[in-house]
Amino acid sequence: MYKKTLLPLGALGWPFIGETIDFVSCAYSDRPESFMDKRRRMYGKVFKSHIFGSPTIVSTDAEVSKFILQSDARLFVPSYPKSLTELMGKSSILLINGSLQRRIHGLIGAFLKSPHLKAQITGDMQSYVQESMEKWREDHPIFIQDETKNIAFQVLVKALISLDPGEEMELLKKQFQEFIAGLMSLPLKNIPGSQLYRSLQAKIKNIQVVNNKEIYFGFHQAKKKMVKLVQKIIQSKRDHGMISMVPKDLVQVLLNDASEHLTDDLIADNMIDMMIPGEDSVPVLMTLAVKYLSDCPPALHQLTVITETLRMGNIIIGVMRKAMKDIEIKGYLIPKGWCAFAYFRSVHLDENNYEWPYQFNPWRWQDKDMSKSSFTPFGGGQRLCPGLDLARLEASIFLHHFVTQFRWVAEDDTVVNFPTVRMKRRMPIWVKRRGEN
Ligand code: HEM
């Protein structure tokens, strides 16, 4: 039996569904952290709960979350709801452990950080942004979310598989959007109570298909087609004897690795998973930065806008792990087999860490240390996001072109936080070119 004093306070909720319904309802509101806030008040910053089918220790404490991030597979392994792991595939870097994860992480990180790739991305960003902005007209709204998705997806796919804009890229974009639509519907799949399910489902815009089975089928099909495309690219690299040349994209970096564990299937699966930040995280960072800038024009010239957007936007709300043994941290027990959910959002919006945490204030970063454990938008430890520099680089280039070429007025819109962060109306703005009346 566990020592009663150690197991964090909290409630496991209803049999089987636990507190999932409350969690998801809050996640849909404009204050997703209200689920956490209520329990923090009752039980403290670390508490027990039961969400997405697993007993869970939730951490909204910066130090405990840091410990979870820093631990390796001897203590914690990734553990996400089944629906998400089905989507990503077993060999996704986000799910594998040990030496294989470290190997792939190292290869990806070195390539993404290389000066050569950064120069390529800078060039691509400039031309794709320019191309997109040239088409912006002043007599109808520009949907920033759509524009940034288009740009960031193309830039990332080029870095991953050297595909240039064109017919194949358009097809890939379409399939990828189907795949993402599946991702958005899946977290709800296992929640019983069809009325609730339907009403939550109805809130997910852009998904016309009401029958869950169709979405499910659609996204599997979409993934299969994308895997086929990447495998075709791998084959053509092999046929043209390109393996072991200086790699110009990530797929080649992985193919060049001598380790036989990096099978073609693993490489193809990971290439598709790594397109997710191009469609979802990076464009959302750019869109939210425009949103916050619209609310706070004096912040225009501050690069700290991006940092503050990461803090407030919480594009990735946190990470989930499973405890491999009983773990004690700061006097709390995380029992073996339980899930540990390091919820970054509460840490980023905690008034003990940030004064007036709900106020967009890029100036707070002028004399603040970003490497603190109370700021982890890209995670930390062995799984620290290898794309973090790239995300900042792309967002700065976009913002630079945007603010130097246009003045704008934003229409009313709101942030939706679940299942992924995005703008409800795709962030419509009205632009005027600078230097014109
Ligand atoms: C605003 C943009 C982004 C945010 C907020 C973000 C956030 C994160 C977070 C929190 C993790 C840690 C997951 C964990 O610990 O389980 C992560 C991992 C990862 N990210 Fe990002 N990311 C972003 C952009 C990117 C980009 C542009 C790329 C690729 C080009 C990328 C590739 C990855 C990969 C491959 C991992 C897995 C690392 C591993 O498990 O070893 N991310 N990201």
Boltz pocket constraint, residues with backbone or C-beta under 6 A from the ligand:
constraints:
  - pocket:
      binder: B
      contacts: [[A, 78], [A, 93], [A, 94], [A, 95], [A, 101], [A, 105], [A, 108], [A, 112], [A, 156], [A, 274], [A, 277], [A, 278], [A, 281], [A, 282], [A, 285], [A, 315], [A, 316], [A, 318], [A, 319], [A, 320], [A, 376], [A, 377], [A, 378], [A, 379], [A, 380], [A, 382], [A, 383], [A, 384], [A, 385], [A, 386], [A, 387], [A, 388], [A, 390], [A, 391]]
      max_distance: 6.0
